[in-house]
Amino acid sequence: MALIADAPLSRSDMAHGASVSGSTPTFGQIGAGLLASGGRRFAAWREYRRTLAELQALDDRALRDLSLSRGELRHVARMAAGL
């Protein structure tokens, strides 16, 4: 019976820093992962803020046309940004 660590790695596993021996990631790999994750989260936050600002700039009639109330704007912006 083969252990999971003995299973061959795919090219995408290799590209993302997985090692053949199944050892723990290096500090550099951890740092790179944190940086990438932080960058994605920051981009999503910026998208949320931009969307929220655009929705808040709409007048009540335009919001009604979209079937939205002012109380729903934060939720809609979060959903649009994928948060």
matplotlib code that plots the C-alpha trace (Angstrom):
import matplotlib.pyplot as plt

x = [0.0, 1.5, 1.3, 0.0, 3.5, 4.7, 2.3, 3.8, 3.4, 1.7, 3.4, 1.1, 2.2, 5.8, 5.2, 3.7, 6.6, 5.6, 8.7, 9.1, 10.2, 7.0, 9.0, 7.6, 7.8, 10.7, 10.3, 10.7, 7.8, 5.7, 6.5, 5.7, 2.4, 1.5, 2.5, 0.4, -2.6, -2.2, -2.1, -5.3, -7.1, -5.9, -7.2, -10.5, -10.8, -10.0, -12.8, -15.2, -14.4, -14.7, -18.0, -19.4, -18.5, -20.2, -23.3, -23.5, -23.2, -26.4, -29.6, -32.6, -34.4, -31.5, -31.2, -34.9, -34.5, -31.9, -34.2, -31.7, -32.0, -29.2, -29.0, -28.0, -25.2, -22.4, -23.6, -23.9, -20.4, -18.9, -20.5, -19.3, -15.7, -15.9, -15.5]
y = [0.0, 3.4, 6.4, 9.7, 11.1, 8.3, 9.2, 10.9, 14.7, 16.4, 19.2, 21.7, 20.4, 20.8, 24.3, 25.3, 24.2, 20.7, 18.5, 14.9, 13.8, 15.2, 17.5, 20.7, 23.9, 26.3, 29.7, 31.2, 29.1, 30.1, 33.7, 33.6, 31.9, 34.6, 37.3, 35.9, 35.4, 38.9, 40.3, 38.5, 39.6, 43.2, 43.1, 41.8, 44.5, 47.2, 45.7, 45.7, 49.4, 50.4, 48.6, 49.9, 53.5, 53.1, 51.7, 54.4, 57.1, 55.9, 57.8, 56.1, 55.7, 53.9, 51.6, 50.9, 50.0, 47.5, 46.2, 47.2, 49.1, 51.1, 48.5, 45.8, 47.7, 46.3, 42.7, 43.2, 44.7, 41.8, 39.3, 41.1, 41.1, 37.5, 38.1]
z = [0.0, -1.0, 1.2, -0.2, 0.2, -2.1, -4.9, -8.0, -8.1, -11.1, -13.0, -11.2, -7.8, -8.8, -10.1, -6.8, -4.7, -3.7, -3.2, -4.2, -0.7, 0.9, 3.2, 4.7, 2.6, 3.0, 4.5, 1.0, -0.3, 2.7, 2.2, -1.5, -0.7, 1.9, -0.5, -3.3, -0.9, 0.5, -3.1, -4.0, -0.9, -1.4, -5.0, -3.9, -1.2, -3.8, -6.1, -3.1, -2.3, -6.0, -6.4, -3.2, -4.1, -7.5, -6.0, -3.3, -6.0, -7.6, -6.7, -5.1, -8.4, -10.1, -7.1, -7.2, -10.9, -9.9, -7.1, -4.5, -1.2, 0.3, 3.1, 0.6, -1.0, 1.1, 0.6, -3.2, -3.3, -1.2, -3.6, -6.7, -5.3, -4.3, -0.5]

ax = plt.figure().add_subplot(projection="3d")
ax.plot(x, y, z, "-o")
ax.set_aspect("equal")
plt.show()
